[in-house]
Amino acid sequence: MKKQIWIPILIIAIVIVGLVILLPKSKKQVDKEPIKIGAILPLSGKDIEWGEKPQKGIELALEEVNKNKKLIEVVYEDSESSPEKAVSAAHKLININKVQILMCQLSDICSVLAPFAQENNILLFGFSNAPDLTNAGDYIFNLRGDSIYAGEALGRFAGDKYKTVAILYLNNPTVKGLYEGFKEAFENKGGEVLLAESHNKDDSDFRTSLTKIKEKNPEVLLLASRYKNEIDLIKQAKELGLNQPVICNLGTDTKSFIDGLKDLAEGIIYPTATVSYDTQNSKLQTALDKYQEKYDEPMPIWAAESYDSIKLVASFIEENKNISQSSEIKKMLVEANGFPGLAGEITFDETRTVVKDYYLFTIKNGQFVPYEE
C-alpha cells in the first residue's frame, strides 16, 4: 500500500524538476539577444557635427523601438574622421562586440569600410553619397543616395542661368560624383567649364587655384568640398575679389558653415535631400516634435536618415522575430520597398542605393531655405 502511494508522488516530483530545468531554456528562446549595430561616427574633431546629428537620430529611434523590450543595441565608436581609426573600430565592433550591422558617416570612411564589411559578411549601412560605395559587394547598402544626381540637379540649374563656370572640388568619391554629374548636365545645357581643379580635405590655402579662376572670369563658381574647406574657399575668393555667385556641395547646411562665413554665406546655393516636415504620418510627426523638443532644433537630414535606419531594422524584427544574422537582415533590406521615413520613403535600386530626390536650397537672412527664383 505504501509503495502505491509513493509512485504518484515520485512522478509529480519528476515533473516539477523537469519544469524547473526546462523553463529557463524556454525563456531564453523567447528573450533573444537584441540586434547589435556598430555606429562609426566622427564624434570629435572638425567633422563632429556630421557625427553628433546622426547620433541624435539614432538615440531618438532607440527610445521608441526599445520602449517595451530591447530590440536593438547600438555601440558607438569615434572615427575622428580618420579611415585608419575607423578600420580599427570596425575590427573591435565585429570581433569583440559581435555586431550584425555597421553604420558609417563620411564618404572617405564608408569607402574604406565597405570592402572590410563585405569580407566579414557584415552589413554596412553607409551614410555617404559616394556613387560607387556599394560596388564592394552585396552586404553594402547606401542609405544616403547618389551624389551624381545631386550634381545633375545643380548642373541643370546653373546651365539655365550661366554660360561659364569654374570648379574647385574635393578629391573624394562623393564630391567627385557631384562634380561629374554637374559637369555633364551643365555642358548638356550649352555651358562651358573654364577650369576644374581638385583638392584634398587637409588643404587650407586655395589662393593659387582661385587666382587662376580670377583670370578666367567665369559667371559662376562651384566650390564643392566639406563645409570647413568651403569656408576657407569662399573667404579667400572674396579676398581676391571674386564676387561671382557661389554654388556649394551636399552637406553645406550646417550651423558651423553660417557661423564661419556670417554675411558671406548669404545667397549661396546647394543641393540637398529633405526631411518630411509636412508629413501626414502621425508617428513620424511625433518623432519630429520629440526631436525639436529634445534638441531645440528642427531635425536635420542626417538625423532623419539615421533615425529611419533604426526604425527600418526594428520593423524587420517585428515582422520576423527570429532574424539574428546579417544575411537574414540583408534579404529583408533587398525586399524593402517604400518604407515610410522622415528622410523620404526607403526603396533601394539595383545597386542597393536608396532612391533620393534632390532639391536646391539657399541661405537667406542666415537661414537655410528652399531656393526660389
ZANU-703232 format. One line per field, with one value per residue: y, z, x negated of N, C-alpha, C in turn. Coordinates in steps of 0.1 Angstrom, whole numbers, plus 5000, padded with zeros to 4 digits. Layout:
REM ZANU-703232
n.py = [Y  ...]
n.pz = [Z  ...]
n.px = [X  ...]
ca.py = [Y  ...]
ca.pz = [Z  ...]
ca.px = [X  ...]
c.py = [Y  ...]
c.pz = [Z  ...]
c.px = [X  ...]
This chain:
REM ZANU-703232
n.py = [4988  5013  5015  5019  5045  5061  5060  5078  5102  5103  5105  5131  5147  5143  5155  5182  5188  5186  5207  5229  5227  5230  5254  5278  5275  5278  5304  5316  5311  5327  5353  5367  5378  5412  5428  5438  5469  5486  5518  5539  5569  5604  5617  5635  5663  5681  5674  5670  5677  5661  5638  5640  5648  5625  5607  5617  5612  5584  5578  5589  5572  5547  5551  5548  5522  5505  5507  5489  5465  5455  5457  5465  5472  5497  5503  5528  5542  5563  5578  5599  5611  5597  5573  5552  5549  5543  5517  5503  5505  5491  5465  5459  5462  5441  5418  5418  5431  5418  5427  5428  5446  5474  5509  5539  5571  5598  5599  5591  5574  5555  5543  5531  5512  5496  5473  5459  5452  5436  5415  5403  5395  5412  5434  5467  5499  5526  5560  5580  5598  5586  5575  5549  5533  5509  5490  5473  5450  5427  5430  5457  5487  5517  5544  5570  5580  5589  5610  5619  5624  5646  5664  5666  5679  5704  5712  5714  5735  5756  5757  5768  5794  5804  5808  5801  5784  5779  5754  5741  5713  5688  5660  5634  5604  5611  5639  5640  5626  5643  5665  5653  5647  5673  5686  5672  5677  5705  5711  5698  5717  5736  5750  5761  5747  5764  5760  5734  5720  5698  5693  5683  5671  5681  5704  5740  5764  5780  5799  5799  5784  5799  5823  5816  5811  5837  5849  5836  5845  5834  5831  5820  5802  5770  5757  5730  5711  5697  5713  5729  5733  5747  5771  5783  5784  5802  5826  5832  5835  5858  5876  5879  5892  5879  5879  5865  5846  5819  5783  5755  5724  5692  5687  5712  5725  5733  5746  5755  5763  5787  5802  5804  5819  5840  5870  5865  5841  5845  5840  5818  5787  5753  5717  5694  5665  5662  5666  5652  5674  5681  5659  5636  5614  5603  5591  5597  5625  5628  5620  5640  5662  5654  5654  5681  5692  5679  5685  5712  5722  5720  5687  5677  5665  5645  5634  5625  5605  5585  5580  5568  5545  5529  5525  5511  5486  5478  5473  5450  5432  5431  5420  5396  5378  5360  5367  5371  5371  5387  5380  5374  5398  5412  5401  5410  5437  5440  5435  5455  5481  5512  5519  5540  5569  5596  5609  5605  5580  5547  5530  5507  5508  5489  5488  5487  5512  5538  5554  5588  5621  5653  5687  5722  5745  5776  5802  5825  5855  5844  5818  5785  5779  5768  5772  5799  5814]
n.pz = [5000  5009  4989  4966  4971  4971  4944  4926  4939  4934  4906  4903  4915  4897  4874  4883  4887  4861  4849  4862  4852  4824  4820  4822  4798  4779  4783  4775  4748  4740  4749  4730  4721  4716  4683  4673  4665  4652  4653  4636  4639  4633  4662  4674  4668  4636  4620  4636  4638  4618  4630  4655  4649  4634  4655  4674  4660  4660  4687  4694  4679  4691  4717  4711  4697  4716  4738  4751  4750  4747  4716  4698  4700  4701  4696  4699  4681  4678  4649  4645  4620  4607  4584  4592  4620  4619  4606  4626  4646  4635  4634  4662  4668  4652  4660  4688  4700  4684  4664  4641  4622  4606  4608  4591  4587  4565  4534  4529  4550  4548  4523  4528  4547  4535  4518  4538  4555  4537  4533  4558  4558  4570  4574  4560  4566  4548  4553  4530  4500  4480  4448  4440  4462  4469  4453  4464  4473  4480  4507  4512  4517  4506  4523  4518  4492  4458  4448  4422  4411  4426  4417  4390  4393  4402  4380  4359  4369  4370  4343  4331  4338  4336  4315  4317  4340  4368  4386  4418  4435  4461  4464  4468  4469  4470  4463  4439  4424  4425  4411  4386  4378  4378  4358  4334  4331  4330  4307  4289  4288  4273  4285  4296  4310  4324  4340  4361  4391  4416  4452  4484  4515  4537  4528  4530  4519  4491  4473  4450  4431  4430  4420  4394  4386  4388  4366  4345  4347  4352  4350  4372  4403  4413  4443  4458  4485  4518  4545  4561  4545  4525  4537  4540  4512  4502  4517  4510  4482  4482  4493  4472  4454  4439  4431  4421  4419  4441  4442  4462  4479  4487  4521  4530  4546  4575  4608  4615  4592  4584  4607  4604  4581  4582  4569  4544  4537  4526  4501  4489  4471  4473  4470  4483  4499  4515  4547  4558  4568  4566  4570  4568  4584  4615  4634  4625  4626  4653  4660  4649  4664  4689  4686  4681  4705  4723  4714  4707  4680  4645  4630  4613  4580  4583  4608  4604  4585  4599  4620  4606  4596  4619  4627  4604  4606  4631  4622  4607  4626  4641  4621  4616  4641  4645  4632  4632  4620  4598  4572  4571  4576  4555  4533  4538  4536  4508  4498  4508  4503  4497  4525  4550  4558  4577  4561  4537  4516  4519  4495  4477  4449  4420  4427  4454  4466  4482  4468  4460  4460  4450  4460  4455  4478  4496  4513  4533  4550  4570  4573  4563  4534  4510  4476  4456  4425]
n.px = [4992  4981  4961  4977  4986  4964  4955  4971  4963  4936  4937  4949  4929  4908  4918  4920  4893  4884  4898  4887  4861  4865  4879  4862  4848  4868  4875  4851  4853  4874  4866  4847  4814  4807  4805  4774  4757  4730  4720  4700  4688  4679  4672  4657  4634  4630  4651  4673  4700  4712  4712  4725  4752  4763  4761  4779  4803  4803  4804  4829  4846  4840  4851  4878  4880  4871  4888  4906  4893  4859  4849  4829  4794  4770  4736  4713  4685  4658  4647  4631  4628  4609  4598  4581  4585  4612  4612  4599  4618  4639  4629  4629  4657  4668  4654  4652  4675  4694  4712  4740  4745  4729  4726  4718  4704  4695  4679  4652  4646  4666  4661  4637  4644  4663  4653  4641  4662  4677  4660  4662  4688  4706  4733  4732  4743  4741  4738  4734  4728  4714  4710  4700  4700  4714  4703  4685  4697  4725  4733  4733  4750  4763  4775  4779  4781  4771  4745  4741  4766  4774  4755  4763  4788  4779  4763  4782  4797  4777  4769  4791  4789  4764  4734  4708  4685  4663  4646  4638  4631  4635  4613  4627  4648  4676  4678  4665  4683  4705  4693  4689  4715  4726  4710  4716  4743  4744  4728  4744  4765  4753  4734  4700  4671  4647  4625  4613  4604  4591  4589  4574  4587  4573  4563  4558  4551  4561  4554  4538  4552  4576  4567  4561  4587  4598  4585  4597  4623  4651  4688  4700  4693  4684  4679  4670  4669  4660  4677  4659  4637  4650  4656  4631  4624  4644  4640  4614  4617  4633  4615  4598  4612  4632  4663  4684  4716  4720  4720  4724  4716  4732  4743  4736  4754  4749  4748  4724  4713  4726  4720  4693  4690  4708  4721  4711  4722  4747  4770  4757  4760  4771  4773  4797  4812  4844  4861  4891  4910  4937  4952  4979  4981  4987  4971  4945  4946  4948  4923  4907  4916  4907  4880  4874  4882  4865  4839  4839  4841  4850  4853  4824  4814  4794  4799  4824  4821  4805  4822  4844  4831  4827  4854  4862  4848  4859  4885  4881  4874  4898  4914  4903  4894  4874  4850  4815  4791  4767  4771  4798  4810  4801  4814  4841  4837  4831  4856  4871  4894  4906  4906  4919  4903  4886  4867  4877  4893  4880  4865  4846  4824  4812  4785  4784  4787  4803  4831  4832  4846  4834  4831  4829  4814  4810  4792  4806  4810  4795  4805  4813  4831  4856  4847  4858  4868]
ca.py = [5000  5024  5016  5025  5059  5068  5061  5091  5113  5103  5110  5145  5153  5143  5165  5195  5190  5188  5220  5238  5227  5234  5268  5288  5273  5283  5318  5320  5311  5338  5365  5367  5389  5423  5431  5448  5477  5494  5531  5545  5583  5614  5623  5646  5668  5691  5670  5665  5679  5650  5626  5643  5648  5611  5600  5621  5605  5570  5578  5591  5560  5537  5553  5543  5508  5497  5511  5477  5454  5459  5450  5469  5478  5504  5506  5539  5543  5576  5576  5611  5614  5590  5560  5542  5547  5536  5503  5497  5504  5481  5452  5458  5460  5428  5406  5418  5434  5408  5434  5423  5458  5486  5522  5548  5585  5604  5590  5585  5564  5544  5537  5522  5501  5487  5460  5452  5446  5426  5403  5396  5392  5421  5445  5481  5510  5538  5573  5586  5599  5581  5567  5535  5527  5495  5481  5464  5437  5427  5434  5471  5494  5532  5550  5585  5584  5591  5624  5622  5630  5660  5672  5669  5690  5717  5715  5719  5749  5765  5758  5777  5808  5809  5802  5796  5781  5774  5745  5735  5702  5679  5648  5622  5598  5618  5652  5637  5622  5655  5672  5647  5650  5688  5689  5667  5684  5719  5711  5695  5729  5745  5757  5757  5747  5771  5755  5724  5715  5691  5695  5673  5676  5688  5717  5752  5776  5778  5811  5797  5780  5810  5833  5811  5814  5851  5852  5831  5853  5827  5837  5814  5794  5758  5754  5718  5704  5697  5727  5736  5737  5757  5783  5788  5787  5814  5837  5835  5840  5872  5884  5880  5900  5871  5882  5857  5837  5806  5771  5746  5709  5685  5689  5726  5730  5731  5758  5760  5770  5801  5808  5807  5829  5852  5876  5859  5829  5849  5837  5806  5777  5740  5707  5685  5658  5670  5659  5653  5681  5682  5645  5633  5602  5608  5586  5605  5638  5628  5620  5654  5671  5650  5659  5696  5694  5674  5691  5726  5725  5711  5676  5678  5653  5634  5628  5618  5592  5576  5576  5559  5532  5521  5521  5500  5474  5474  5468  5437  5423  5429  5412  5382  5378  5351  5372  5374  5371  5398  5375  5374  5412  5416  5396  5418  5450  5439  5434  5468  5489  5522  5521  5554  5575  5611  5614  5600  5566  5539  5519  5506  5505  5476  5489  5488  5526  5544  5564  5601  5633  5664  5700  5733  5754  5787  5808  5838  5860  5835  5806  5776  5779  5764  5783  5803  5824]
ca.pz = [5000  5009  4976  4957  4974  4967  4930  4921  4945  4927  4893  4904  4917  4884  4865  4888  4884  4847  4846  4867  4843  4811  4819  4818  4784  4771  4784  4766  4734  4738  4750  4721  4722  4706  4672  4676  4655  4655  4646  4635  4635  4638  4674  4679  4656  4628  4614  4647  4635  4610  4639  4666  4644  4632  4668  4680  4653  4664  4701  4694  4674  4701  4727  4706  4694  4728  4748  4758  4751  4740  4703  4691  4708  4693  4702  4692  4681  4672  4638  4644  4606  4602  4579  4599  4632  4615  4604  4639  4653  4628  4639  4675  4668  4647  4667  4702  4702  4676  4658  4628  4612  4608  4602  4590  4582  4557  4523  4530  4560  4543  4512  4534  4555  4526  4515  4551  4559  4528  4536  4570  4557  4579  4567  4562  4563  4545  4551  4521  4487  4471  4438  4438  4475  4470  4444  4473  4474  4483  4520  4514  4514  4507  4527  4516  4478  4449  4446  4408  4409  4432  4408  4379  4397  4403  4367  4351  4374  4366  4329  4327  4343  4333  4303  4321  4354  4373  4397  4427  4442  4470  4458  4474  4460  4469  4457  4425  4418  4423  4400  4373  4374  4374  4345  4323  4330  4327  4293  4281  4286  4265  4294  4294  4322  4321  4349  4372  4399  4428  4463  4494  4527  4546  4522  4536  4511  4478  4465  4436  4422  4429  4412  4380  4383  4386  4353  4336  4349  4349  4355  4385  4409  4420  4453  4464  4494  4531  4548  4566  4533  4517  4544  4535  4498  4500  4523  4501  4469  4484  4495  4459  4445  4432  4436  4414  4427  4445  4444  4471  4479  4497  4534  4533  4556  4589  4615  4615  4579  4585  4618  4599  4570  4585  4558  4532  4533  4520  4486  4484  4467  4475  4468  4495  4501  4525  4557  4555  4579  4564  4569  4574  4592  4629  4641  4620  4631  4667  4661  4646  4676  4700  4683  4683  4720  4730  4709  4704  4666  4636  4627  4601  4572  4587  4619  4599  4579  4609  4627  4597  4595  4631  4626  4594  4612  4640  4615  4603  4638  4644  4611  4617  4654  4646  4625  4641  4612  4588  4559  4571  4575  4541  4525  4540  4530  4494  4495  4513  4492  4502  4539  4553  4567  4578  4550  4524  4516  4516  4484  4471  4435  4418  4433  4468  4470  4484  4458  4466  4452  4455  4458  4457  4489  4496  4526  4533  4563  4580  4574  4551  4529  4496  4466  4447  4415]
ca.px = [5000  4972  4955  4986  4988  4951  4953  4976  4956  4924  4940  4951  4916  4900  4924  4917  4879  4883  4903  4877  4850  4869  4885  4852  4845  4879  4874  4840  4857  4883  4859  4835  4804  4810  4796  4763  4753  4719  4720  4687  4692  4669  4677  4647  4626  4636  4664  4681  4715  4716  4713  4735  4765  4768  4762  4792  4814  4802  4809  4844  4852  4838  4861  4891  4881  4867  4896  4912  4883  4847  4848  4817  4784  4760  4723  4706  4671  4654  4637  4622  4627  4597  4600  4574  4592  4625  4610  4596  4631  4647  4623  4634  4671  4671  4647  4655  4689  4702  4723  4745  4746  4720  4731  4707  4706  4684  4676  4639  4647  4675  4654  4626  4651  4671  4647  4638  4675  4680  4651  4666  4702  4713  4740  4728  4752  4733  4744  4725  4733  4704  4717  4696  4699  4719  4695  4677  4704  4739  4736  4731  4762  4761  4788  4780  4783  4760  4742  4742  4780  4774  4747  4771  4797  4771  4759  4793  4800  4766  4770  4802  4787  4750  4728  4694  4683  4651  4650  4629  4639  4627  4609  4632  4658  4689  4677  4661  4695  4712  4686  4691  4729  4727  4703  4723  4756  4741  4724  4756  4772  4746  4724  4686  4663  4634  4614  4618  4593  4594  4580  4576  4595  4565  4558  4565  4548  4566  4553  4533  4563  4586  4561  4564  4602  4600  4581  4607  4635  4664  4700  4705  4683  4688  4669  4677  4659  4666  4680  4648  4629  4658  4655  4618  4625  4652  4633  4602  4623  4638  4603  4591  4621  4641  4677  4695  4724  4713  4727  4716  4717  4741  4737  4733  4763  4745  4748  4710  4710  4731  4712  4679  4690  4716  4728  4706  4729  4759  4772  4751  4770  4765  4784  4799  4824  4851  4868  4906  4916  4951  4957  4993  4979  4988  4959  4934  4948  4945  4908  4902  4919  4898  4866  4874  4883  4853  4826  4842  4838  4856  4845  4817  4815  4785  4805  4836  4816  4801  4835  4851  4824  4830  4868  4863  4843  4869  4896  4878  4875  4912  4920  4897  4888  4862  4838  4804  4779  4766  4776  4812  4814  4798  4825  4852  4833  4833  4870  4877  4899  4915  4907  4920  4892  4885  4859  4883  4895  4868  4866  4833  4823  4804  4772  4786  4786  4816  4835  4834  4848  4826  4837  4820  4817  4801  4790  4813  4811  4788  4813  4814  4845  4857  4844  4869  4863]
c.py = [5013  5026  5022  5040  5067  5069  5074  5103  5114  5109  5125  5152  5154  5154  5179  5198  5193  5202  5231  5239  5233  5249  5278  5287  5279  5298  5324  5320  5323  5351  5365  5379  5400  5423  5441  5455  5485  5506  5538  5559  5593  5622  5632  5651  5677  5687  5665  5666  5667  5637  5628  5642  5634  5604  5604  5614  5591  5569  5580  5578  5549  5539  5547  5528  5499  5500  5500  5466  5458  5451  5453  5476  5485  5507  5516  5538  5556  5574  5588  5615  5607  5576  5549  5539  5540  5521  5496  5495  5493  5467  5449  5454  5446  5417  5406  5420  5425  5415  5427  5434  5468  5497  5531  5561  5590  5594  5584  5573  5552  5536  5527  5510  5491  5474  5452  5445  5435  5413  5395  5393  5399  5432  5459  5490  5522  5550  5582  5587  5594  5572  5552  5528  5512  5485  5471  5450  5438  5429  5449  5478  5509  5538  5565  5589  5586  5605  5628  5629  5644  5669  5676  5680  5703  5721  5720  5733  5759  5767  5766  5791  5813  5801  5796  5794  5777  5765  5741  5725  5693  5665  5636  5616  5606  5631  5650  5633  5634  5664  5666  5649  5664  5691  5685  5674  5699  5720  5707  5707  5739  5753  5752  5758  5753  5766  5745  5718  5709  5695  5684  5679  5684  5701  5729  5765  5773  5790  5809  5793  5791  5821  5829  5814  5828  5855  5847  5839  5846  5835  5832  5804  5782  5754  5742  5711  5701  5711  5735  5741  5748  5771  5790  5793  5801  5827  5842  5841  5855  5881  5888  5888  5892  5872  5875  5850  5824  5795  5762  5731  5704  5686  5703  5731  5727  5745  5764  5767  5784  5808  5812  5818  5842  5857  5871  5847  5833  5846  5825  5795  5763  5730  5699  5677  5665  5661  5662  5661  5682  5669  5644  5620  5606  5603  5594  5619  5639  5628  5633  5663  5667  5655  5674  5699  5690  5681  5706  5730  5716  5699  5678  5665  5642  5627  5620  5605  5582  5571  5565  5545  5523  5516  5510  5487  5468  5468  5453  5427  5421  5420  5397  5382  5369  5356  5375  5375  5383  5393  5376  5388  5417  5413  5405  5432  5450  5440  5447  5476  5499  5523  5536  5559  5590  5617  5609  5585  5558  5528  5519  5502  5492  5477  5490  5502  5531  5554  5577  5612  5645  5677  5711  5742  5765  5793  5822  5843  5851  5822  5798  5775  5774  5775  5786  5814  5838]
c.pz = [5000  4996  4966  4959  4969  4952  4924  4926  4937  4913  4893  4906  4905  4875  4870  4885  4870  4843  4850  4857  4829  4810  4816  4804  4775  4771  4775  4752  4731  4738  4743  4724  4712  4694  4675  4664  4660  4647  4647  4630  4640  4650  4681  4666  4648  4622  4624  4645  4627  4618  4649  4661  4641  4646  4675  4673  4658  4678  4702  4689  4684  4713  4723  4704  4706  4740  4757  4760  4742  4727  4696  4701  4699  4701  4693  4693  4673  4662  4638  4630  4600  4597  4587  4613  4630  4613  4617  4647  4648  4633  4653  4675  4662  4655  4682  4706  4695  4670  4645  4618  4616  4602  4601  4584  4576  4546  4524  4539  4554  4532  4517  4541  4546  4523  4527  4556  4550  4530  4548  4570  4568  4571  4570  4557  4560  4544  4543  4508  4476  4461  4437  4451  4475  4461  4452  4474  4479  4498  4523  4509  4516  4511  4525  4502  4471  4445  4431  4405  4415  4423  4395  4381  4397  4388  4358  4356  4369  4351  4323  4330  4338  4321  4307  4336  4356  4385  4405  4436  4450  4463  4467  4466  4459  4461  4442  4417  4415  4411  4387  4368  4370  4360  4333  4320  4325  4312  4284  4278  4278  4272  4291  4307  4319  4329  4359  4378  4412  4439  4473  4507  4537  4541  4529  4528  4496  4469  4451  4427  4420  4420  4397  4376  4380  4371  4342  4336  4345  4355  4369  4390  4415  4430  4461  4472  4507  4536  4554  4555  4526  4524  4540  4521  4496  4506  4514  4488  4471  4485  4481  4449  4436  4438  4428  4423  4430  4447  4452  4470  4488  4511  4538  4544  4570  4595  4615  4603  4579  4596  4612  4588  4573  4572  4544  4527  4526  4505  4481  4482  4469  4473  4481  4493  4513  4535  4555  4567  4578  4564  4575  4582  4606  4637  4638  4626  4646  4669  4658  4658  4687  4698  4685  4698  4727  4727  4706  4690  4657  4633  4614  4593  4577  4599  4614  4593  4589  4617  4619  4596  4607  4631  4615  4599  4623  4634  4610  4615  4642  4634  4612  4630  4655  4639  4635  4633  4602  4575  4559  4570  4561  4532  4526  4535  4515  4490  4500  4502  4497  4517  4543  4563  4567  4567  4537  4525  4512  4506  4478  4457  4433  4423  4448  4474  4471  4473  4464  4456  4458  4451  4461  4469  4488  4510  4525  4547  4574  4582  4561  4547  4515  4487  4458  4438  4419]
c.px = [4991  4965  4964  4987  4975  4949  4958  4968  4943  4926  4941  4938  4908  4905  4920  4902  4877  4887  4893  4865  4853  4873  4874  4849  4855  4878  4862  4844  4866  4875  4846  4826  4809  4801  4786  4758  4741  4719  4707  4689  4680  4675  4668  4640  4635  4649  4674  4696  4720  4716  4724  4749  4771  4770  4775  4803  4814  4808  4824  4851  4851  4848  4874  4891  4878  4876  4902  4902  4871  4845  4834  4807  4774  4748  4716  4691  4668  4643  4627  4619  4615  4601  4593  4581  4605  4623  4607  4609  4639  4642  4629  4649  4675  4666  4650  4669  4699  4714  4728  4745  4735  4727  4718  4711  4694  4680  4662  4639  4655  4668  4643  4633  4658  4665  4644  4651  4679  4672  4656  4681  4710  4720  4733  4739  4743  4741  4734  4731  4724  4711  4713  4694  4703  4712  4687  4684  4718  4743  4736  4744  4759  4774  4789  4782  4770  4757  4742  4756  4781  4766  4755  4781  4791  4767  4770  4797  4790  4767  4781  4799  4773  4744  4714  4693  4668  4653  4637  4636  4630  4625  4614  4643  4671  4688  4673  4674  4704  4706  4690  4706  4732  4722  4711  4736  4754  4737  4736  4765  4765  4735  4710  4679  4650  4622  4620  4605  4598  4585  4583  4582  4587  4559  4565  4562  4551  4563  4547  4544  4573  4580  4563  4578  4604  4596  4591  4620  4648  4676  4704  4693  4690  4677  4674  4666  4667  4667  4669  4639  4637  4657  4642  4619  4633  4646  4621  4606  4627  4626  4596  4600  4630  4655  4688  4704  4717  4724  4718  4722  4729  4734  4733  4742  4760  4745  4734  4706  4714  4723  4698  4679  4698  4723  4723  4714  4742  4759  4765  4761  4763  4777  4785  4812  4831  4858  4883  4913  4931  4958  4971  4993  4978  4975  4946  4934  4944  4930  4902  4904  4910  4884  4865  4874  4870  4840  4827  4837  4846  4847  4838  4818  4806  4792  4817  4832  4812  4813  4842  4844  4827  4845  4870  4859  4853  4881  4894  4879  4890  4919  4915  4888  4876  4850  4827  4791  4779  4772  4791  4817  4812  4809  4837  4849  4836  4848  4878  4882  4909  4917  4908  4910  4893  4877  4864  4885  4882  4871  4852  4833  4815  4790  4772  4784  4800  4819  4839  4838  4840  4832  4827  4824  4807  4801  4796  4815  4806  4796  4812  4828  4845  4854  4856  4864  4868]
